[in-house]
Amino acid sequence: MNLQLLKESEEMYSKLIDCLPVPAIIHSSGLIYYVNKATLNVLGADDKEQVSSFLIYQLIHSDHHKEMKKQFLQCSNDIKNGVYKFLRIDRQIFYAEAASMEIQIETQKMILTIFQDITYRKKEEELIREMAYFCSLTKLPNRRYLEEKLFQAISEFVHFSLMFIDLDGFKKVNDTLGHDAGDEVLKIVAGRLSNSIREEDIVSRISGDEFIIFLTQADQESAIRIAERIITSFTSPMLVKGEAVNLTASIGISSYPKDGETPGELIKKADKAMYFAKHNGKNKYQLYYHEFETVK
């Protein structure tokens, strides 16, 4: 190999990537050979030597090592791209959209990876998702999120139970202490419900003082145990604006596939069971029975 030609080619590529307005790295077998000024700015590095001492994978979060290796392996046939977590020199995480392609410097094959910091865009996407799928007050998932999870469980024919919960006496809190106090109560209730379920279950707030709990892979016996735990959690008062607020909960339970085959049908039947509990003393749970359909 002509070392002079190799050196000249290397210098040419070095100047070429320095002109690129986006961060660019030339690497091979994990070793970094060249980085441009835009890369130094994004990584927070002082000079090229500081970055050249790294392996390419030291600049990528371990969560995405496997995906990036796949990108590098496949880029010999085409340009490959994706979104990954990168690391700055100070080890702070940022999201980057990266594309890799194979290049050849004389006889040596290398990889050119260009990337762009899209952390701000990712945060915007996460905010939009949060607004679409989560309650802004309680931070719990909303009905849209819940129904998507239910459709997924039904498509996989996973047995589960739904718990429809309505607070007894919540209107009185709003009327006597005001809506700000009512909001505080809802946040406390969200916490108590979340603490009463299993790690794999999902609590959602669907409207006002109504909540639905998706009990994954739970039969009626499991649902009853959790319902009893929830009712017990309401025995201690909630301190809001210096006032002790005492509330109870009425709970209706439906199960898939016994009580329905769609999210809407299962929610409706859990709701009907909840109303039966509320009109028969409150502060209790009720399993759905088909006989409820004949009750006017």
C-alpha positions as CSV (number, residue, x, y, z in Angstrom):
1,M,0.0,0.0,0.0
2,N,1.3,3.5,-0.9
3,L,1.5,5.2,2.6
4,Q,1.7,8.6,1.0
5,L,-1.5,8.1,-1.0
6,L,-3.2,6.8,2.1
7,K,-2.1,9.8,4.1
8,E,-3.4,12.1,1.4
9,S,-6.7,10.3,1.2
10,E,-7.1,10.6,5.0
11,E,-6.3,14.3,4.9
12,M,-8.9,14.7,2.1
13,Y,-11.6,12.9,4.1
14,S,-10.7,14.9,7.2
15,K,-11.1,18.2,5.4
16,L,-14.3,16.9,3.7
17,I,-16.1,16.0,6.9
18,D,-14.9,19.2,8.6
19,C,-17.0,21.1,6.0
20,L,-20.1,19.2,6.8
21,P,-22.7,21.3,8.8
22,V,-23.8,18.2,10.8
23,P,-21.8,16.0,13.2
24,A,-19.8,13.3,11.4
25,I,-17.5,10.5,12.6
26,I,-15.4,8.2,10.5
27,H,-14.7,4.9,12.3
28,S,-13.7,1.3,11.7
29,S,-14.1,-1.8,14.0
30,G,-15.2,0.6,16.7
31,L,-12.2,2.8,16.5
32,I,-12.7,6.5,15.8
33,Y,-10.4,8.0,13.2
34,Y,-11.9,11.4,12.4
35,V,-14.5,13.7,13.9
36,N,-15.5,17.1,12.6
37,K,-16.0,20.4,14.5
38,A,-19.8,20.0,14.6
39,T,-19.3,16.7,16.5
40,L,-17.1,18.4,19.1
41,N,-19.8,21.0,19.6
42,V,-22.6,18.5,20.1
43,L,-20.5,16.2,22.4
44,G,-19.1,19.1,24.4
45,A,-15.5,18.1,23.6
46,D,-12.6,20.5,23.6
47,D,-10.6,19.0,20.8
48,K,-10.5,16.0,18.3
49,E,-7.9,14.2,20.3
50,Q,-10.3,14.0,23.2
51,V,-12.9,12.2,21.1
52,S,-10.4,10.1,19.2
53,S,-9.5,8.4,22.4
54,F,-13.0,6.9,22.6
55,L,-14.4,3.9,20.9
56,I,-17.6,4.7,18.9
57,Y,-19.7,2.7,21.3
58,Q,-18.5,4.9,24.2
59,L,-20.5,7.7,22.6
60,I,-23.7,5.6,22.4
61,H,-25.8,4.6,25.3
62,S,-25.6,0.8,26.1
63,D,-29.4,0.5,25.5
64,H,-28.7,1.0,21.8
65,H,-25.4,-0.8,21.3
66,K,-27.1,-3.8,19.7
67,E,-29.1,-1.6,17.3
68,M,-26.1,0.5,16.3
69,K,-24.0,-2.6,15.7
70,K,-26.7,-3.8,13.4
71,Q,-26.7,-0.5,11.6
72,F,-22.9,-0.6,11.1
73,L,-23.1,-4.2,9.7
74,Q,-25.8,-3.4,7.2
75,C,-24.5,-0.1,6.0
76,S,-22.2,-1.8,3.4
77,N,-25.2,-2.4,1.2
78,D,-27.1,0.9,1.8
79,I,-27.4,3.9,4.0
80,K,-28.9,2.9,7.3
81,N,-30.5,5.2,9.8
82,G,-32.4,5.3,13.1
83,V,-32.9,7.2,16.3
84,Y,-30.6,6.4,19.3
85,K,-29.5,7.6,22.6
86,F,-26.0,9.1,22.5
87,L,-23.7,10.3,25.3
88,R,-21.8,13.6,25.5
89,I,-18.3,13.7,27.0
90,D,-19.8,14.5,30.4
91,R,-22.0,11.3,30.0
92,Q,-25.2,13.3,29.6
93,I,-27.7,11.5,27.4
94,F,-29.1,13.1,24.2
95,Y,-31.2,11.7,21.4
96,A,-29.8,11.7,17.9
97,E,-31.0,10.7,14.5
98,A,-28.0,8.8,13.0
99,A,-27.2,7.5,9.5
100,S,-24.3,5.4,8.5
101,M,-22.7,4.4,5.2
102,E,-19.6,2.5,4.2
103,I,-16.8,4.5,2.6
104,Q,-13.4,3.4,1.3
105,I,-10.1,5.3,2.0
106,E,-7.7,3.7,-0.5
107,T,-8.1,0.0,0.2
108,Q,-9.4,0.4,3.8
109,K,-13.1,0.2,4.4
110,M,-14.5,2.5,7.0
111,I,-17.9,3.8,8.2
112,L,-19.1,7.4,8.0
113,T,-21.8,8.1,10.6
114,I,-23.5,11.4,10.6
115,F,-26.0,12.4,13.3
116,Q,-28.2,15.2,14.5
117,D,-29.3,16.1,18.1
118,I,-33.1,15.7,18.2
119,T,-33.5,15.8,22.0
120,Y,-35.8,18.9,21.8
121,R,-37.9,17.2,19.2
122,K,-38.1,14.0,21.3
123,K,-39.2,16.0,24.3
124,E,-41.9,17.7,22.2
125,E,-43.1,14.3,21.0
126,E,-43.2,13.0,24.6
127,L,-45.2,16.0,25.6
128,I,-47.7,15.5,22.8
129,R,-47.9,11.8,23.7
130,E,-48.5,12.7,27.4
131,M,-51.2,15.2,26.5
132,A,-52.9,12.5,24.3
133,Y,-52.6,9.6,26.6
134,F,-52.4,10.9,30.2
135,C,-54.5,12.9,32.6
136,S,-52.8,16.3,33.2
137,L,-54.0,16.4,36.8
138,T,-53.3,13.0,38.2
139,K,-50.7,11.9,35.6
140,L,-52.6,8.7,35.2
141,P,-53.3,7.1,31.8
142,N,-56.6,8.2,30.2
143,R,-59.4,6.3,28.5
144,R,-57.6,6.4,25.1
145,Y,-54.5,4.8,26.6
146,L,-56.6,2.2,28.5
147,E,-58.6,1.2,25.4
148,E,-55.4,0.6,23.4
149,K,-54.0,-1.6,26.1
150,L,-57.4,-3.5,26.2
151,F,-57.5,-4.0,22.5
152,Q,-53.9,-5.4,22.7
153,A,-54.8,-7.8,25.5
154,I,-57.9,-9.0,23.6
155,S,-56.0,-9.5,20.4
156,E,-53.6,-11.8,22.4
157,F,-56.5,-13.5,24.1
158,V,-55.2,-12.6,27.6
159,H,-57.7,-13.1,30.4
160,F,-58.1,-10.0,32.5
161,S,-60.5,-8.1,34.7
162,L,-61.7,-4.5,34.7
163,M,-62.6,-2.5,37.8
164,F,-64.8,0.6,37.4
165,I,-64.5,2.9,40.4
166,D,-66.6,5.9,41.3
167,L,-66.0,8.0,44.5
168,D,-68.9,8.2,46.9
169,G,-69.6,11.8,48.1
170,F,-67.0,13.5,45.9
171,K,-69.5,16.2,44.8
172,K,-69.8,17.4,48.4
173,V,-66.0,18.0,48.5
174,N,-66.3,20.4,45.5
175,D,-69.4,22.1,46.9
176,T,-68.0,22.7,50.4
177,L,-64.2,23.1,49.9
178,G,-64.0,24.1,46.3
179,H,-62.7,22.6,43.1
180,D,-59.1,23.1,44.0
181,A,-59.7,20.9,47.0
182,G,-61.5,18.4,44.7
183,D,-58.4,18.3,42.5
184,E,-56.2,17.6,45.5
185,V,-58.5,14.7,46.5
186,L,-58.3,13.2,43.0
187,K,-54.5,13.3,43.2
188,I,-54.6,11.6,46.6
189,V,-57.0,9.0,45.3
190,A,-54.8,8.3,42.3
191,G,-52.0,7.6,44.6
192,R,-54.0,5.3,46.8
193,L,-55.3,3.3,43.8
194,S,-51.8,3.0,42.4
195,N,-50.5,1.7,45.7
196,S,-53.3,-0.9,45.9
197,I,-52.6,-2.7,42.7
198,R,-49.9,-5.0,41.3
199,E,-47.0,-3.7,39.3
200,E,-48.4,-5.1,36.1
201,D,-51.9,-3.5,36.5
202,I,-52.9,-0.1,35.1
203,V,-54.9,2.6,36.8
204,S,-56.6,5.2,34.5
205,R,-58.8,8.2,35.1
206,I,-61.5,8.4,32.5
207,S,-63.5,11.4,33.7
208,G,-64.4,13.4,36.8
209,D,-64.2,11.1,39.8
210,E,-64.3,7.9,37.7
211,F,-61.4,5.5,37.5
212,I,-60.9,2.2,35.7
213,I,-58.3,-0.4,36.7
214,F,-57.0,-2.9,34.1
215,L,-56.1,-6.0,36.0
216,T,-53.9,-7.9,33.7
217,Q,-54.1,-11.7,33.8
218,A,-56.4,-11.5,36.8
219,D,-59.3,-13.8,37.5
220,Q,-62.3,-12.8,39.7
221,E,-60.7,-14.0,42.9
222,S,-57.6,-11.8,42.3
223,A,-59.9,-8.9,41.4
224,I,-61.9,-9.3,44.6
225,R,-58.7,-9.2,46.7
226,I,-57.6,-6.0,45.0
227,A,-61.1,-4.5,45.4
228,E,-61.0,-5.2,49.1
229,R,-57.6,-3.6,49.4
230,I,-58.8,-0.5,47.6
231,I,-61.9,-0.2,49.9
232,T,-59.6,-0.6,52.9
233,S,-57.3,2.2,51.6
234,F,-60.2,4.7,51.9
235,T,-60.7,4.1,55.6
236,S,-58.2,6.7,56.5
237,P,-59.2,10.4,55.9
238,M,-57.5,12.6,53.4
239,L,-56.1,15.9,54.7
240,V,-57.0,18.7,52.2
241,K,-56.8,22.4,53.1
242,G,-56.5,21.5,56.7
243,E,-59.7,19.6,56.5
244,A,-60.1,15.8,57.0
245,V,-62.0,14.5,54.0
246,N,-63.6,11.1,54.2
247,L,-64.6,9.3,51.0
248,T,-65.5,5.8,50.0
249,A,-65.5,4.0,46.7
250,S,-68.1,1.9,44.8
251,I,-66.5,-0.7,42.5
252,G,-67.8,-2.7,39.7
253,I,-65.9,-5.7,38.2
254,S,-66.2,-7.3,34.8
255,S,-64.0,-10.0,33.3
256,Y,-62.7,-10.9,29.8
257,P,-63.9,-13.0,28.0
258,K,-66.8,-14.0,30.3
259,D,-68.5,-10.6,30.3
260,G,-67.6,-9.2,26.9
261,E,-65.4,-9.3,23.9
262,T,-64.7,-5.5,23.3
263,P,-63.3,-2.8,25.5
264,G,-66.5,-0.8,25.3
265,E,-68.6,-3.8,26.3
266,L,-66.4,-4.7,29.3
267,I,-66.3,-1.1,30.5
268,K,-70.1,-0.8,30.2
269,K,-70.6,-3.9,32.2
270,A,-68.1,-2.9,34.9
271,D,-69.9,0.4,35.1
272,K,-73.3,-1.3,35.5
273,A,-71.9,-3.4,38.3
274,M,-70.5,-0.3,40.0
275,Y,-73.9,1.4,39.9
276,F,-75.5,-1.7,41.5
277,A,-72.9,-1.4,44.3
278,K,-73.6,2.3,44.7
279,H,-77.3,1.9,44.9
280,N,-77.0,-0.9,47.4
281,G,-75.1,0.7,50.1
282,K,-71.9,2.1,48.5
283,N,-68.4,1.5,49.8
284,K,-68.4,-2.0,48.3
285,Y,-67.5,-4.0,45.2
286,Q,-69.8,-5.9,42.9
287,L,-69.1,-8.5,40.2
288,Y,-71.0,-8.1,37.0
289,Y,-73.9,-10.6,36.5
290,H,-76.0,-11.0,33.4
291,E,-79.1,-10.6,35.5
292,F,-78.3,-6.9,35.8
293,E,-79.5,-6.5,32.2
294,T,-83.0,-7.1,33.4
295,V,-82.8,-4.5,36.2
296,K,-84.4,-1.2,35.2
